[in-house]
Amino acid sequence: MSHEVTKHPVPEAFAAQANLTPETYKEMYARSVNDPEGFWAEHGKRIQWMKPFTQVKDVSWDKDNLHVKWFADGTLNVTESCLDRQLETRGDKPAIIWEGDEAEDAHTLTYRQLYKAVCRFSNVLKDLGVGKGDRVTIYLPMIPEAAMAMLACARIGAIHSVVFGGFSPEALAGRITDCESKFVITADEGLRGGRKVPLKTNADKACQLANGMVEKMLVVQRTGGDVHMEEGRDFWLHEVGAEVSDECAPEPMNAEDPLFILYTSGSTGKPKGVLHTCGGYLVWASMTHEYVFDLKENDVFWCSADVGWVTGHTYIVYGPLANGATSVMFEGVPTYPDASRFWEVCDRHQVTIFYTAPTAIRALMREGSDPVDKTSRKSIRLLGTVGEPINPEAWEWYFHIVGEGRCPIVDTWWQTETGGTMIVPLPGTTDMKPGAGSHPFFGVKPELVDAEGNILQGEAEGNLIITDSWPGQMRTVYGDHQRFVDTYFSAYPGNYFTGDGCRRDADGFYWITGRVDDVINVSGHRMGTAEVESALVSHHAVAEAAVVGYPHDIKGQGIYAYVTTVAGVEMDDELKKDLIKHVRYEIGPIASPDLIQFAPGLPKTRSGKIMRRILRKIAEDSFDALGDTSTLADPEVVDQLIEGRQNRS
Ligand code: 6R9
């Protein structure tokens, strides 16, 4: 396969004002990996400490003694960095510019206003009985209260677990029970693309499913819709928040005390609760935010992700606020009321840095350039992407049509587990190759390995591992440390395994090729094939199911489900619809299968393991590339599946 690519130099005007140069990147990177103690002792000071740390790094990736600690004797409260310390010089600076689903619905919160709102919110949580170390589940739409709720938890030392508003009651209940969360914060309804999302009703169902786990529910009024409020359990924020003080002392936290849990899909079992702690995470969030986005004091930074994902945590809330930046928060969707919306928001709020996902770019690209050309976009100076590999065609469109060739694109590779950006073409420091994650961030040591774990040199393709810790690394899987060890440190002992494949080209650029495990990346969202399979087999008509990803024009990957029905049940369109409904009920709309194929049987090894490799090839229509099928228990199944695929049955 040839990998001919266009190289784009950094646009000159951008380079002239960039914070970093190719030389400063090289120098800082070299120091970060040659003297990590010294480097992080210095950069750890970028956040506000109550009691400064004297220890920097205490890490062992040995699987028998695995621990990750940074700045371990320091004391802080992350909200002091994000709020208190900004008041003196940035009190009247916009902290959050919010734009609602409808364009006329917009307002701005200054740092002082946000500080007070968070203090009030913190006092409300305290009044409800939330204390240090308690888990609080946040199930909110993209409204400023989502950021306030996160920060209020952090201020009083509670651990937030934000659950994306698109998840179903079942999925929400699973996350509530896993971390034994007695408190839930939700809203009456969400609003997205003109449609209402019944958040409170979903939360009520989840509480029921969680069997009395939830003791208190705080409800934000968003739409004014009519919802059931349970006496003694449910409280309106605007009622209980009316009387409380707007001062609340920040809880002193150890650097390694938990800050938040965020559930993410893996290749096996239930989603796991990725745990991040206070000190290292905030250092990483703020440092990556500053350098990756070439941050300047007057930037208006817009990350279009949802706070339900790690991108929203790090680059809507913690990173920008710790840096005293202005962060735009958008409730709506890119195509409502029409495909100009993103660029209109940029013009309205004079956005200077815009960060989104390849799937959104592809969806907008399909609408042509007219909706873009109608807008000015002159304020934008830097563009970014995250969530999945970006195809060069979408990259070029983003660069030329949206950015008019003026704005570098930072393609940021990272994961829920890494806390913030890991591999990125830092703006101003490198030529850009469309689709390449490019180079490691400070302190990140990537390597490529083959299946046997041999480290590959030079131009190579293999599995991506990271060979040393960085401050933003996840600390454990909440409540299941062994799963943390097994998932990330057992494939290549002593190293962190990312689950991604990667290529390094002759110039040393890294190109992420996608997941090498049973995780599908649908529109930049991670979905475990095992989760979708277990949702499918919980349907009464399903005997067995196997799920794989396949190339999808807009979503990057689509969900392809092979389903064997129970004896006597025929697969027809009616059943397919019902299965889709069922998966949406079990997990949420993002897990809906895009294609369901009836499978008379599944290709299995003689030991009963489903050969997903073969199913993937069939779903991709690569019938000639199935590889060796001789080890299958029943090779004939493959021909039947190919026939079914060809007939689109
Ligand atoms: C931040 C986030 C992580 C997985 C990751 C990889 C894929 C993310 C990417 C990318 C290629 C990029 N991924 N960014 N692949 N280029 N710039 O997305 O976290 O939801 O945990 O997903 O997403 O496969 O392993 P998360």
Residues whose N, C-alpha, C, O or C-beta is under 5 A from the ligand:
A	BS01	6R9	T385 V386 G387 E388 P389 D411 T412 W413 W414 Q415 T416 T498 D500 I512 G514 R515 G524 R526
